[in-house]
Amino acid sequence: MTLMLEQVATWSSHNSKVNHLLLFGEHVLSVDIEGNMFIWAFKGMDQNIAPSVHILLENNRPSCIMHPDTYLNKVIVGSQDGSLQLWNISTKKKLYEFKGWTSTICCCISSPALDVVAVGCSDGKIHVHNIRYDEEIVTFTHSTRGSVTALSFSTDGQPLLASGGTSGVISVWNLEKRKLQSVIRDAHDCSVVSLHFFANEPVLMSSSADNSIKMWIFDTSDGDPRLLRFRSGHSAPPLCIRYYANGRHILSAGQDRAFRLFSVVQDQQSRELSQRHVSKRAKKLRRKETEIKLKPVIAFDVAEIRERDWCNVVTCHMDTSQAYVWRLQNFVIGEHILTPRVENPTPIKSCAISVCGNFAVLGTAGGWIERFNLQSGISRGSYIDKFVRKTCAHDGEVIGIACDSTNTIMISAGFHGDVKVWDFKTREMKSRWEIGCSLVKIIYHRSNGLLATVADDLVIRLFDAVALRMVRKFEGHTDRITDMCFSEDGKWLLSSSMDGTFRIWNVILAKQIDAISVDVSITALSLSPNMDVLATTHVDQNGVYLWVNRAMFSSTSSNVSHGSGKEIVSVKQPSVSFAEDSIDNNFEKVNANPPQDEDASHSILDQQISDLVTLSLLPRSQWQSLINLDIIKARNKPIEPPKKPEKAPFFLPSIPSLSGEILFNSRQSADEEMDAQAGETDKKRKKTDNTVSQFLHFLQSSEENNFAAFTNYIKGLSSSALDVELRMLQIIDDHDELETEKRPELYFIELLLDYFIHEISCRNNFEFIQAVIRLFLKIHGEPIRCQSGLQDKAWKLLELQSTVWQKVDTLFQSTRCMVTFLSNSQF
């Protein structure tokens, strides 16, 4: 079930932190740490946002608030000094103050029995108290388990009271026997926040600060509860995330020593990867599970191609000189442990898996790089720089490793700013270059061969790993850059920083296209392969946030408003409860100036990529048939002339129908049919005249705004319709009394030449414009040859066409050579 939540009002009258809220009928009670209690009404909250009642509690350190059943307009307030007070919120008066206790009251709850409440204190005691006579009924103690933070009474007929403490242990007490019935020792890893028995059911729900919620059922013969189902996430902020399985899952590693697989589609498929018998080892050693688990993951890499064969994930852990492999098909840690063969072991800091999924390359804090086989876990050699040092690859820590898409090269980066390119098979260094400052992080895009580096100077540099030169340089962040990622097509580079900004860079245009500020700084990010959802993690946040890419990155106006980096738009983080509208509204604020029309967006786009050659994206049949239109007409020409229909007799016999009506054909009906056909012919002729006039109108009116409207118009025409419109400009009678230079057809032919010159110079719709030019010259070649004014335009078009085609042909020739080389090679 999906909850669609919407904020309807904001109440603000407290001057200090609000630590308690209580739903009280048609009102909400709020209490802050200074003892101010405000009562807010639901009715009329749109018009009146002021509180209806304000009560200043005598005890200025309230710790809990609850409403006892059947007590009209009354609440009980507990305090940190152990006192308990009964207040009437209607008269704003304190009615009674109970004896109280010597320790802080942490929680208070009403029981199914009238006038009876349970009070949990920080000294570990639970007091079942009768508030009508101010008498103690029974007291339970579990001092070894910390403070009592949550209480709940069973309502299914069993006299049970469940209590949770700061140690994460849940205790179940029998009220009739007045003793402890059962203990759930490993219920949670952190303090229990709340407990709740379902009405008339033996089911207990518990939630904890470890970011988990669990359901326990009392159906065993001895009365002990068992775990029925649960949902959990990271109990500490995640350190690194990455999309997996074509964007359906997210791999996440956190400071809680857990390595998790989250499902974006269905939360029931989310789970924590097993580290093999952690619970059994923890019970045997009498230690917590978090102490038995591996240390937090600081870096990992994954290869989806070998998921069904062997381990396809490798992880590096904090202050650990070994790397571990995982098998995602079984959601379990692998049997091999990758240990570099080095004399002085140092922690592993970086890792990478080859594109084939057979090898894993590890980099250590001491500069050592070694390659392992993932199937067997055996070392396959190390990478050593023989020109600088004969013991390792880098002088300092290896901060990043990357492998290309053909297992030809391996790229490594050192902390001191040296980037080296190695031969993957022979493990020999091929080249190197210096950044000039300390490096922090690198990422590599295998499709386009670009390497992005982040240095201490807060500058993002992009290098071509094949040409060994810097191709892009992005500046804008003012604090430490935490993470980067490429889009699947390699056109965008996304970066986050501790300055609270998240920036999107266009690699092709070499400019920033969006700058967004969030409430909490982003620590890690990953963009889905379909580029529709962005996953982020934030400082001191245990969740993984998903941002829907609907309005973001799509508006060309964003390039103008936020491209300089001077204007940064602030957006809110996605809410915990999924609401499609709320997520989309966050990104609607990014594009403050949406494009006014389609032509404007096309014109902006044309200016941005004026040096590139673009295609029209039309179907191949549309522009190819335009070139071969004569062949198509000749092929479709009828072989025989149409035959004259047989002459019908003047009088036709009547034919009775099933309905009783008489059907007959007469000469009158034949004449009516001929008149209808003639009318349709006139309509077609008028439609053709209107189409030609519309063609000339668009051509003449589009001269002032770069022919954008005319381009969109002719791209929507069929091949035959475009041929008809071009032929309507033919000069049929050369001996007309009107002078040739003043003919209107020549004016429109000159406009068409200007249009072709403009489109070729802008390099837009290349293949479509070539087809139109060919048809245009075939029809109007003779008038252009005879008119000197048109000849100048034609020569200009020829020179421009030759210049552009030389560049395009060079690219085609390079591609043809590469294809020929690969087709003749034997691997």
PyMOL commands that set and color helices and strands:
alter all, ss='L'
color gray80, all
select helices_A, chain A and resi 143-145+267-269+278-285+289-292+304-306+557-562+580-588+598-608+620-627+629-635+667-701+708-715+719-727+740-742+744-762+766-786+788-824
alter helices_A, ss='H'
color red, helices_A
select strands_A, chain A and resi 18-24+27-32+36-41+53-56+62-66+74-79+84-88+93-97+105-110+116-121+125-130+135-141+148-153+160-165+170-174+179-184+192-197+203-208+212-217+226-232+238-244+249-254+259-263+271-272+297-302+313-317+323-327+332-338+348-353+359-364+369-373+379-383+398-403+409-414+418-423+429-434+439-445+450-455+459-464+469-475+481-486+492-497+501-506+511-517+522-527+533-538+545-548+569-570+655-656+662-663
alter strands_A, ss='S'
color yellow, strands_A
deselect
rebuild
show_as cartoon
